Amino acid sequence: MGLFKGSFTFILGMGCGVYVAQNYSVPDVKKLYNTYSFVAQYLEKTYRKPEKEED
C-alpha cells in the first residue's frame, strides 16, 4: 500500500508543478543558483581570515 501512496503523492506534486510552471511566472532556478553561488564566493574571499605566515 505504501508504494501506491508514494506514487500518488509524486504524481499529484508533479501535476501541480507543471500547472504552476505553465500558468505563472516562475523564476529560473539555475540563474538564481548561479547568482547566489557567485555572491557566496565573493563574501568568502572578502571576509576570510588571512592565513598564518610561517617563518
PDB file of N, CA, C, O and CB in Angstrom:
ATOM      1  N   MET A   1       0.818  -1.194   0.000  1.00  0.00           N
ATOM      2  CA  MET A   1       0.000   0.000   0.000  1.00  0.00           C
ATOM      3  C   MET A   1       0.863   1.260   0.000  1.00  0.00           C
ATOM      4  O   MET A   1       0.443   2.293  -0.521  1.00  0.00           O
ATOM      5  CB  MET A   1      -0.931  -0.003   1.201  1.00  0.00           C
ATOM      6  N   GLY A   2       2.065   1.190   0.578  1.00  0.00           N
ATOM      7  CA  GLY A   2       2.946   2.350   0.631  1.00  0.00           C
ATOM      8  C   GLY A   2       3.421   2.797  -0.737  1.00  0.00           C
ATOM      9  O   GLY A   2       3.624   3.988  -0.972  1.00  0.00           O
ATOM     10  N   LEU A   3       3.601   1.832  -1.649  1.00  0.00           N
ATOM     11  CA  LEU A   3       4.050   2.155  -2.997  1.00  0.00           C
ATOM     12  C   LEU A   3       3.006   3.007  -3.721  1.00  0.00           C
ATOM     13  O   LEU A   3       3.357   3.967  -4.407  1.00  0.00           O
ATOM     14  CB  LEU A   3       4.336   0.870  -3.789  1.00  0.00           C
ATOM     15  N   PHE A   4       1.744   2.664  -3.573  1.00  0.00           N
ATOM     16  CA  PHE A   4       0.682   3.412  -4.243  1.00  0.00           C
ATOM     17  C   PHE A   4       0.521   4.803  -3.647  1.00  0.00           C
ATOM     18  O   PHE A   4       0.283   5.768  -4.373  1.00  0.00           O
ATOM     19  CB  PHE A   4      -0.637   2.652  -4.156  1.00  0.00           C
ATOM     20  N   LYS A   5       0.649   4.911  -2.342  1.00  0.00           N
ATOM     21  CA  LYS A   5       0.519   6.209  -1.680  1.00  0.00           C
ATOM     22  C   LYS A   5       1.659   7.128  -2.111  1.00  0.00           C
ATOM     23  O   LYS A   5       1.434   8.302  -2.404  1.00  0.00           O
ATOM     24  CB  LYS A   5       0.509   6.041  -0.138  1.00  0.00           C
ATOM     25  N   GLY A   6       2.880   6.599  -2.151  1.00  0.00           N
ATOM     26  CA  GLY A   6       4.027   7.392  -2.583  1.00  0.00           C
ATOM     27  C   GLY A   6       3.927   7.805  -4.041  1.00  0.00           C
ATOM     28  O   GLY A   6       4.258   8.935  -4.400  1.00  0.00           O
ATOM     29  N   SER A   7       3.472   6.893  -4.869  1.00  0.00           N
ATOM     30  CA  SER A   7       3.321   7.196  -6.290  1.00  0.00           C
ATOM     31  C   SER A   7       2.246   8.254  -6.503  1.00  0.00           C
ATOM     32  O   SER A   7       2.420   9.164  -7.314  1.00  0.00           O
ATOM     33  CB  SER A   7       2.978   5.924  -7.079  1.00  0.00           C
ATOM     34  N   PHE A   8       1.149   8.140  -5.787  1.00  0.00           N
ATOM     35  CA  PHE A   8       0.070   9.116  -5.912  1.00  0.00           C
ATOM     36  C   PHE A   8       0.552  10.503  -5.500  1.00  0.00           C
ATOM     37  O   PHE A   8       0.255  11.488  -6.176  1.00  0.00           O
ATOM     38  CB  PHE A   8      -1.140   8.697  -5.058  1.00  0.00           C
ATOM     39  N   THR A   9       1.288  10.587  -4.407  1.00  0.00           N
ATOM     40  CA  THR A   9       1.804  11.874  -3.933  1.00  0.00           C
ATOM     41  C   THR A   9       2.769  12.471  -4.953  1.00  0.00           C
ATOM     42  O   THR A   9       2.717  13.670  -5.227  1.00  0.00           O
ATOM     43  CB  THR A   9       2.504  11.709  -2.567  1.00  0.00           C
ATOM     44  N   PHE A  10       3.640  11.653  -5.511  1.00  0.00           N
ATOM     45  CA  PHE A  10       4.599  12.124  -6.506  1.00  0.00           C
ATOM     46  C   PHE A  10       3.888  12.637  -7.756  1.00  0.00           C
ATOM     47  O   PHE A  10       4.216  13.713  -8.257  1.00  0.00           O
ATOM     48  CB  PHE A  10       5.575  11.002  -6.878  1.00  0.00           C
ATOM     49  N   ILE A  11       2.925  11.884  -8.259  1.00  0.00           N
ATOM     50  CA  ILE A  11       2.201  12.279  -9.467  1.00  0.00           C
ATOM     51  C   ILE A  11       1.383  13.547  -9.219  1.00  0.00           C
ATOM     52  O   ILE A  11       1.326  14.425 -10.079  1.00  0.00           O
ATOM     53  CB  ILE A  11       1.283  11.137  -9.940  1.00  0.00           C
ATOM     54  N   LEU A  12       0.759  13.644  -8.067  1.00  0.00           N
ATOM     55  CA  LEU A  12      -0.009  14.849  -7.735  1.00  0.00           C
ATOM     56  C   LEU A  12       0.910  16.070  -7.656  1.00  0.00           C
ATOM     57  O   LEU A  12       0.570  17.130  -8.180  1.00  0.00           O
ATOM     58  CB  LEU A  12      -0.761  14.660  -6.397  1.00  0.00           C
ATOM     59  N   GLY A  13       2.058  15.934  -7.012  1.00  0.00           N
ATOM     60  CA  GLY A  13       3.015  17.035  -6.922  1.00  0.00           C
ATOM     61  C   GLY A  13       3.565  17.434  -8.274  1.00  0.00           C
ATOM     62  O   GLY A  13       3.727  18.622  -8.556  1.00  0.00           O
ATOM     63  N   MET A  14       3.855  16.449  -9.117  1.00  0.00           N
ATOM     64  CA  MET A  14       4.354  16.730 -10.451  1.00  0.00           C
ATOM     65  C   MET A  14       3.291  17.464 -11.275  1.00  0.00           C
ATOM     66  O   MET A  14       3.608  18.416 -11.989  1.00  0.00           O
ATOM     67  CB  MET A  14       4.775  15.427 -11.151  1.00  0.00           C
ATOM     68  N   GLY A  15       2.047  17.029 -11.179  1.00  0.00           N
ATOM     69  CA  GLY A  15       0.964  17.702 -11.909  1.00  0.00           C
ATOM     70  C   GLY A  15       0.776  19.142 -11.454  1.00  0.00           C
ATOM     71  O   GLY A  15       0.576  20.035 -12.278  1.00  0.00           O
ATOM     72  N   CYS A  16       0.838  19.368 -10.161  1.00  0.00           N
ATOM     73  CA  CYS A  16       0.720  20.748  -9.641  1.00  0.00           C
ATOM     74  C   CYS A  16       1.896  21.597 -10.106  1.00  0.00           C
ATOM     75  O   CYS A  16       1.719  22.765 -10.452  1.00  0.00           O
ATOM     76  CB  CYS A  16       0.648  20.749  -8.092  1.00  0.00           C
ATOM     77  N   GLY A  17       3.087  21.023 -10.115  1.00  0.00           N
ATOM     78  CA  GLY A  17       4.270  21.754 -10.573  1.00  0.00           C
ATOM     79  C   GLY A  17       4.184  22.143 -12.032  1.00  0.00           C
ATOM     80  O   GLY A  17       4.554  23.258 -12.402  1.00  0.00           O
ATOM     81  N   VAL A  18       3.703  21.242 -12.862  1.00  0.00           N
ATOM     82  CA  VAL A  18       3.544  21.534 -14.286  1.00  0.00           C
ATOM     83  C   VAL A  18       2.512  22.636 -14.483  1.00  0.00           C
ATOM     84  O   VAL A  18       2.721  23.539 -15.293  1.00  0.00           O
ATOM     85  CB  VAL A  18       3.131  20.265 -15.062  1.00  0.00           C
ATOM     86  N   TYR A  19       1.411  22.575 -13.761  1.00  0.00           N
ATOM     87  CA  TYR A  19       0.366  23.597 -13.868  1.00  0.00           C
ATOM     88  C   TYR A  19       0.904  24.969 -13.489  1.00  0.00           C
ATOM     89  O   TYR A  19       0.672  25.952 -14.194  1.00  0.00           O
ATOM     90  CB  TYR A  19      -0.829  23.238 -12.977  1.00  0.00           C
ATOM     91  N   VAL A  20       1.624  25.031 -12.370  1.00  0.00           N
ATOM     92  CA  VAL A  20       2.168  26.313 -11.902  1.00  0.00           C
ATOM     93  C   VAL A  20       3.193  26.850 -12.896  1.00  0.00           C
ATOM     94  O   VAL A  20       3.193  28.047 -13.186  1.00  0.00           O
ATOM     95  CB  VAL A  20       2.810  26.156 -10.504  1.00  0.00           C
ATOM     96  N   ALA A  21       4.065  25.994 -13.421  1.00  0.00           N
ATOM     97  CA  ALA A  21       5.095  26.432 -14.359  1.00  0.00           C
ATOM     98  C   ALA A  21       4.493  26.971 -15.657  1.00  0.00           C
ATOM     99  O   ALA A  21       5.048  27.887 -16.262  1.00  0.00           O
ATOM    100  CB  ALA A  21       6.043  25.281 -14.667  1.00  0.00           C
ATOM    101  N   GLN A  22       3.364  26.410 -16.086  1.00  0.00           N
ATOM    102  CA  GLN A  22       2.752  26.864 -17.331  1.00  0.00           C
ATOM    103  C   GLN A  22       1.937  28.137 -17.159  1.00  0.00           C
ATOM    104  O   GLN A  22       1.850  28.938 -18.089  1.00  0.00           O
ATOM    105  CB  GLN A  22       1.877  25.782 -17.894  1.00  0.00           C
ATOM    106  N   ASN A  23       1.338  28.341 -15.988  1.00  0.00           N
ATOM    107  CA  ASN A  23       0.390  29.438 -15.835  1.00  0.00           C
ATOM    108  C   ASN A  23       0.903  30.622 -15.031  1.00  0.00           C
ATOM    109  O   ASN A  23       0.237  31.656 -14.981  1.00  0.00           O
ATOM    110  CB  ASN A  23      -0.834  28.931 -15.200  1.00  0.00           C
ATOM    111  N   TYR A  24       2.058  30.504 -14.406  1.00  0.00           N
ATOM    112  CA  TYR A  24       2.588  31.592 -13.592  1.00  0.00           C
ATOM    113  C   TYR A  24       4.031  31.852 -13.977  1.00  0.00           C
ATOM    114  O   TYR A  24       4.696  31.001 -14.567  1.00  0.00           O
ATOM    115  CB  TYR A  24       2.477  31.267 -12.088  1.00  0.00           C
ATOM    116  N   SER A  25       4.505  33.042 -13.633  1.00  0.00           N
ATOM    117  CA  SER A  25       5.887  33.418 -13.931  1.00  0.00           C
ATOM    118  C   SER A  25       6.795  32.874 -12.832  1.00  0.00           C
ATOM    119  O   SER A  25       6.943  33.490 -11.777  1.00  0.00           O
ATOM    120  CB  SER A  25       6.034  34.968 -14.057  1.00  0.00           C
ATOM    121  N   VAL A  26       7.390  31.736 -13.085  1.00  0.00           N
ATOM    122  CA  VAL A  26       8.267  31.080 -12.120  1.00  0.00           C
ATOM    123  C   VAL A  26       9.706  31.465 -12.456  1.00  0.00           C
ATOM    124  O   VAL A  26      10.103  31.364 -13.617  1.00  0.00           O
ATOM    125  CB  VAL A  26       8.076  29.518 -12.137  1.00  0.00           C
ATOM    126  N   PRO A  27      10.507  31.908 -11.465  1.00  0.00           N
ATOM    127  CA  PRO A  27      11.888  32.299 -11.769  1.00  0.00           C
ATOM    128  C   PRO A  27      12.737  31.094 -12.165  1.00  0.00           C
ATOM    129  O   PRO A  27      12.464  29.961 -11.770  1.00  0.00           O
ATOM    130  CB  PRO A  27      12.516  33.004 -10.565  1.00  0.00           C
ATOM    131  N   ASP A  28      13.764  31.368 -12.948  1.00  0.00           N
ATOM    132  CA  ASP A  28      14.673  30.321 -13.396  1.00  0.00           C
ATOM    133  C   ASP A  28      15.598  29.947 -12.237  1.00  0.00           C
ATOM    134  O   ASP A  28      16.382  30.776 -11.776  1.00  0.00           O
ATOM    135  CB  ASP A  28      15.493  30.784 -14.643  1.00  0.00           C
ATOM    136  N   VAL A  29      15.508  28.726 -11.778  1.00  0.00           N
ATOM    137  CA  VAL A  29      16.254  28.285 -10.605  1.00  0.00           C
ATOM    138  C   VAL A  29      17.753  28.255 -10.890  1.00  0.00           C
ATOM    139  O   VAL A  29      18.554  28.542 -10.000  1.00  0.00           O
ATOM    140  CB  VAL A  29      15.773  26.902 -10.157  1.00  0.00           C
ATOM    141  N   LYS A  30      18.135  27.920 -12.094  1.00  0.00           N
ATOM    142  CA  LYS A  30      19.556  27.848 -12.429  1.00  0.00           C
ATOM    143  C   LYS A  30      20.204  29.228 -12.337  1.00  0.00           C
ATOM    144  O   LYS A  30      21.328  29.350 -11.851  1.00  0.00           O
ATOM    145  CB  LYS A  30      19.748  27.263 -13.838  1.00  0.00           C
ATOM    146  N   LYS A  31      19.511  30.266 -12.796  1.00  0.00           N
ATOM    147  CA  LYS A  31      20.041  31.623 -12.690  1.00  0.00           C
ATOM    148  C   LYS A  31      20.152  32.054 -11.231  1.00  0.00           C
ATOM    149  O   LYS A  31      21.144  32.666 -10.835  1.00  0.00           O
ATOM    150  CB  LYS A  31      19.157  32.605 -13.464  1.00  0.00           C
ATOM    151  N   LEU A  32      19.138  31.738 -10.435  1.00  0.00           N
ATOM    152  CA  LEU A  32      19.187  32.078  -9.012  1.00  0.00           C
ATOM    153  C   LEU A  32      20.348  31.376  -8.324  1.00  0.00           C
ATOM    154  O   LEU A  32      21.053  31.984  -7.518  1.00  0.00           O
ATOM    155  CB  LEU A  32      17.868  31.706  -8.326  1.00  0.00           C
ATOM    156  N   TYR A  33      20.549  30.097  -8.638  1.00  0.00           N
ATOM    157  CA  TYR A  33      21.650  29.342  -8.038  1.00  0.00           C
ATOM    158  C   TYR A  33      22.998  29.960  -8.409  1.00  0.00           C
ATOM    159  O   TYR A  33      23.864  30.125  -7.550  1.00  0.00           O
ATOM    160  CB  TYR A  33      21.599  27.870  -8.487  1.00  0.00           C
ATOM    161  N   ASN A  34      23.172  30.298  -9.677  1.00  0.00           N
ATOM    162  CA  ASN A  34      24.443  30.890 -10.110  1.00  0.00           C
ATOM    163  C   ASN A  34      24.689  32.233  -9.430  1.00  0.00           C
ATOM    164  O   ASN A  34      25.816  32.530  -9.036  1.00  0.00           O
ATOM    165  CB  ASN A  34      24.458  31.066 -11.633  1.00  0.00           C
ATOM    166  N   THR A  35      23.649  33.042  -9.290  1.00  0.00           N
ATOM    167  CA  THR A  35      23.791  34.345  -8.640  1.00  0.00           C
ATOM    168  C   THR A  35      24.178  34.183  -7.177  1.00  0.00           C
ATOM    169  O   THR A  35      25.113  34.836  -6.712  1.00  0.00           O
ATOM    170  CB  THR A  35      22.489  35.147  -8.755  1.00  0.00           C
ATOM    171  N   TYR A  36      23.477  33.327  -6.445  1.00  0.00           N
ATOM    172  CA  TYR A  36      23.783  33.139  -5.030  1.00  0.00           C
ATOM    173  C   TYR A  36      25.136  32.467  -4.842  1.00  0.00           C
ATOM    174  O   TYR A  36      25.823  32.740  -3.858  1.00  0.00           O
ATOM    175  CB  TYR A  36      22.692  32.315  -4.357  1.00  0.00           C
ATOM    176  N   SER A  37      25.530  31.600  -5.756  1.00  0.00           N
ATOM    177  CA  SER A  37      26.846  30.970  -5.683  1.00  0.00           C
ATOM    178  C   SER A  37      27.944  32.013  -5.861  1.00  0.00           C
ATOM    179  O   SER A  37      28.947  31.988  -5.147  1.00  0.00           O
ATOM    180  CB  SER A  37      26.980  29.865  -6.747  1.00  0.00           C
ATOM    181  N   PHE A  38      27.761  32.924  -6.807  1.00  0.00           N
ATOM    182  CA  PHE A  38      28.734  33.993  -7.029  1.00  0.00           C
ATOM    183  C   PHE A  38      28.839  34.897  -5.807  1.00  0.00           C
ATOM    184  O   PHE A  38      29.942  35.260  -5.397  1.00  0.00           O
ATOM    185  CB  PHE A  38      28.352  34.819  -8.263  1.00  0.00           C
ATOM    186  N   VAL A  39      27.698  35.263  -5.224  1.00  0.00           N
ATOM    187  CA  VAL A  39      27.699  36.119  -4.037  1.00  0.00           C
ATOM    188  C   VAL A  39      28.393  35.417  -2.871  1.00  0.00           C
ATOM    189  O   VAL A  39      29.157  36.048  -2.141  1.00  0.00           O
ATOM    190  CB  VAL A  39      26.256  36.505  -3.647  1.00  0.00           C
ATOM    191  N   ALA A  40      28.140  34.130  -2.689  1.00  0.00           N
ATOM    192  CA  ALA A  40      28.772  33.376  -1.599  1.00  0.00           C
ATOM    193  C   ALA A  40      30.286  33.315  -1.792  1.00  0.00           C
ATOM    194  O   ALA A  40      31.034  33.466  -0.826  1.00  0.00           O
ATOM    195  CB  ALA A  40      28.189  31.948  -1.519  1.00  0.00           C
ATOM    196  N   GLN A  41      30.747  33.098  -3.017  1.00  0.00           N
ATOM    197  CA  GLN A  41      32.180  33.059  -3.278  1.00  0.00           C
ATOM    198  C   GLN A  41      32.813  34.418  -3.016  1.00  0.00           C
ATOM    199  O   GLN A  41      33.905  34.489  -2.452  1.00  0.00           O
ATOM    200  CB  GLN A  41      32.450  32.619  -4.717  1.00  0.00           C
ATOM    201  N   TYR A  42      32.156  35.481  -3.409  1.00  0.00           N
ATOM    202  CA  TYR A  42      32.668  36.835  -3.170  1.00  0.00           C
ATOM    203  C   TYR A  42      32.779  37.123  -1.681  1.00  0.00           C
ATOM    204  O   TYR A  42      33.791  37.647  -1.216  1.00  0.00           O
ATOM    205  CB  TYR A  42      31.764  37.878  -3.838  1.00  0.00           C
ATOM    206  N   LEU A  43      31.732  36.778  -0.933  1.00  0.00           N
ATOM    207  CA  LEU A  43      31.762  37.020   0.511  1.00  0.00           C
ATOM    208  C   LEU A  43      32.847  36.190   1.191  1.00  0.00           C
ATOM    209  O   LEU A  43      33.503  36.663   2.120  1.00  0.00           O
ATOM    210  CB  LEU A  43      30.399  36.706   1.130  1.00  0.00           C
ATOM    211  N   GLU A  44      33.035  34.962   0.735  1.00  0.00           N
ATOM    212  CA  GLU A  44      34.065  34.117   1.334  1.00  0.00           C
ATOM    213  C   GLU A  44      35.453  34.696   1.091  1.00  0.00           C
ATOM    214  O   GLU A  44      36.278  34.728   2.004  1.00  0.00           O
ATOM    215  CB  GLU A  44      33.983  32.694   0.775  1.00  0.00           C
ATOM    216  N   LYS A  45      35.717  35.152  -0.122  1.00  0.00           N
ATOM    217  CA  LYS A  45      37.026  35.734  -0.428  1.00  0.00           C
ATOM    218  C   LYS A  45      37.240  37.051   0.319  1.00  0.00           C
ATOM    219  O   LYS A  45      38.354  37.347   0.750  1.00  0.00           O
ATOM    220  CB  LYS A  45      37.165  35.961  -1.937  1.00  0.00           C
ATOM    221  N   THR A  46      36.185  37.831   0.469  1.00  0.00           N
ATOM    222  CA  THR A  46      36.302  39.135   1.103  1.00  0.00           C
ATOM    223  C   THR A  46      36.528  39.025   2.606  1.00  0.00           C
ATOM    224  O   THR A  46      37.367  39.743   3.149  1.00  0.00           O
ATOM    225  CB  THR A  46      35.065  39.953   0.829  1.00  0.00           C
ATOM    226  N   TYR A  47      35.815  38.162   3.278  1.00  0.00           N
ATOM    227  CA  TYR A  47      35.837  38.123   4.733  1.00  0.00           C
ATOM    228  C   TYR A  47      36.622  36.953   5.320  1.00  0.00           C
ATOM    229  O   TYR A  47      36.520  36.688   6.518  1.00  0.00           O
ATOM    230  CB  TYR A  47      34.447  38.075   5.241  1.00  0.00           C
ATOM    231  N   ARG A  48      37.386  36.263   4.517  1.00  0.00           N
ATOM    232  CA  ARG A  48      38.181  35.141   5.008  1.00  0.00           C
ATOM    233  C   ARG A  48      39.336  35.661   5.861  1.00  0.00           C
ATOM    234  O   ARG A  48      39.931  36.693   5.549  1.00  0.00           O
ATOM    235  CB  ARG A  48      38.715  34.286   3.830  1.00  0.00           C
ATOM    236  N   LYS A  49      39.647  34.943   6.935  1.00  0.00           N
ATOM    237  CA  LYS A  49      40.779  35.306   7.763  1.00  0.00           C
ATOM    238  C   LYS A  49      42.066  35.098   6.978  1.00  0.00           C
ATOM    239  O   LYS A  49      42.182  34.147   6.204  1.00  0.00           O
ATOM    240  CB  LYS A  49      40.791  34.486   9.070  1.00  0.00           C
ATOM    241  N   PRO A  50      43.031  35.987   7.180  1.00  0.00           N
ATOM    242  CA  PRO A  50      44.302  35.784   6.471  1.00  0.00           C
ATOM    243  C   PRO A  50      45.013  34.544   6.997  1.00  0.00           C
ATOM    244  O   PRO A  50      44.923  34.218   8.180  1.00  0.00           O
ATOM    245  CB  PRO A  50      45.213  37.022   6.619  1.00  0.00           C
ATOM    246  N   GLU A  51      45.715  33.863   6.112  1.00  0.00           N
ATOM    247  CA  GLU A  51      46.441  32.669   6.511  1.00  0.00           C
ATOM    248  C   GLU A  51      47.661  33.047   7.329  1.00  0.00           C
ATOM    249  O   GLU A  51      48.269  34.097   7.118  1.00  0.00           O
ATOM    250  CB  GLU A  51      46.851  31.849   5.286  1.00  0.00           C
ATOM    251  N   LYS A  52      48.015  32.167   8.274  1.00  0.00           N
ATOM    252  CA  LYS A  52      49.188  32.429   9.103  1.00  0.00           C
ATOM    253  C   LYS A  52      50.451  32.224   8.268  1.00  0.00           C
ATOM    254  O   LYS A  52      50.583  31.252   7.524  1.00  0.00           O
ATOM    255  CB  LYS A  52      49.201  31.505  10.359  1.00  0.00           C
ATOM    256  N   GLU A  53      51.357  33.159   8.416  1.00  0.00           N
ATOM    257  CA  GLU A  53      52.641  33.033   7.708  1.00  0.00           C
ATOM    258  C   GLU A  53      53.629  32.346   8.621  1.00  0.00           C
ATOM    259  O   GLU A  53      53.857  32.794   9.745  1.00  0.00           O
ATOM    260  CB  GLU A  53      53.186  34.423   7.252  1.00  0.00           C
ATOM    261  N   GLU A  54      54.213  31.270   8.152  1.00  0.00           N
ATOM    262  CA  GLU A  54      55.209  30.554   8.932  1.00  0.00           C
ATOM    263  C   GLU A  54      56.599  30.929   8.447  1.00  0.00           C
ATOM    264  O   GLU A  54      56.840  31.011   7.243  1.00  0.00           O
ATOM    265  CB  GLU A  54      54.991  29.031   8.840  1.00  0.00           C
ATOM    266  N   ASP A  55      57.507  31.154   9.373  1.00  0.00           N
ATOM    267  CA  ASP A  55      58.866  31.543   9.012  1.00  0.00           C
ATOM    268  C   ASP A  55      59.764  30.354   8.877  1.00  0.00           C
ATOM    269  O   ASP A  55      60.948  30.505   8.575  1.00  0.00           O
ATOM    270  CB  ASP A  55      59.433  32.490  10.025  1.00  0.00           C
TER     271      ASP A  55
END
